[in-house]
């Protein structure tokens, strides 16, 4: 390999590094969004199960979330429906809003008196 070829390889590597960085950040953002979706779904189901068992759905949904996620979650209870929204943790905050995960679980119809 000549000195010119080594120099060309170095230039190509340096030009490729920003693209690799963007690809790694995009992959990380997608993984964070997927994790947020799974956490929201599990929390919504835990809240609906608590409704079925006569417990506190908001507390059950909160307990189902990892402690580090609780501050980025919004839990709403409407009748027998529990909705959970989880914002993924991303290094670029402007990406978190469009990748926010939402999940809803329904505890079924009101029980007959």
C-alpha positions in Angstrom: 0.0 0.0 0.0 1.5 3.3 -1.0 1.4 6.5 1.1 -1.3 7.9 -1.3 -3.5 4.9 -0.7 -3.1 5.1 3.1 -4.0 8.8 2.9 -7.1 8.1 0.8 -8.2 5.4 3.3 -7.8 7.8 6.2 -9.9 10.4 4.4 -12.6 7.9 3.6 -12.7 6.7 7.3 -13.0 10.3 8.6 -15.8 11.0 6.1 -17.6 7.8 7.2 -17.5 8.5 11.0 -20.3 11.1 11.1 -22.6 8.7 9.1 -21.7 5.9 11.6 -22.5 8.2 14.5 -25.9 9.1 13.1 -26.7 5.5 12.4 -25.8 4.6 16.0 -27.9 7.4 17.4 -30.8 6.4 15.3 -30.5 2.8 16.4 -30.3 3.8 20.0 -33.4 6.0 19.6 -35.4 3.2 18.1 -34.3 0.8 20.9 -35.3 3.4 23.5 -38.7 3.9 21.9 -39.3 0.1 21.8 -38.4 -0.1 25.5 -40.8 2.7 26.3 -43.6 1.0 24.4 -43.1 -2.2 26.4 -42.9 -0.4 29.7 -46.1 1.6 28.9 -47.9 -1.6 27.9 -46.9 -3.5 31.0 -47.9 -0.6 33.2 -51.3 -0.2 31.5 -52.0 -3.9 32.0 -51.0 -3.8 35.6 -53.4 -0.9 36.2 -56.3 -2.7 34.5 -55.6 -5.9 36.5 -55.7 -3.7 39.7 -59.1 -2.4 38.6 -60.4 -6.0 38.1 -59.1 -6.9 41.6 -60.5 -3.8 43.3 -57.2 -2.1 43.8 -55.7 1.3 42.9 -54.9 1.3 39.2 -52.7 4.3 39.2 -50.5 2.9 42.0 -50.3 -0.5 40.3 -49.3 1.0 37.0 -46.7 3.1 38.7 -45.2 0.1 40.5 -45.0 -1.8 37.2 -42.7 0.9 35.8 -39.0 0.8 36.5 -38.0 3.6 39.0 -36.0 5.4 36.5 -38.9 5.7 34.1 -41.6 6.9 36.6 -40.7 10.6 36.2 -41.2 10.3 32.4 -44.5 8.6 32.6 -48.1 9.9 32.6 -50.8 7.6 33.9 -54.5 8.3 33.4 -57.5 6.3 34.5 -60.8 6.9 32.7 -63.6 4.6 34.1 -62.2 1.1 33.6 -59.6 2.1 31.1 -55.9 2.8 32.1 -53.7 4.8 29.7 -50.0 5.1 30.1 -47.7 7.4 28.2 -43.9 6.9 28.5 -41.3 9.3 27.0 -38.1 7.5 26.1 -34.9 8.8 27.5 -32.8 10.1 24.6 -29.7 12.3 24.4 -31.6 14.6 21.9 -34.7 15.9 23.8 -36.5 17.0 20.6 -36.6 13.4 19.4 -38.4 12.2 22.6 -41.8 13.7 21.8 -42.4 12.0 18.5 -41.1 8.7 19.9 -43.3 8.8 23.1 -45.0 5.5 23.6 -48.7 5.2 24.5 -50.6 2.1 25.7 -54.1 1.5 27.0 -55.6 -1.4 28.8 -59.3 -1.9 29.4 -60.6 -3.8 32.5 -63.9 -4.6 30.7 -67.4 -3.4 31.4 -68.6 -2.1 34.7 -69.5 -5.0 37.0 -73.3 -5.6 37.4 -74.7 -4.5 40.8 
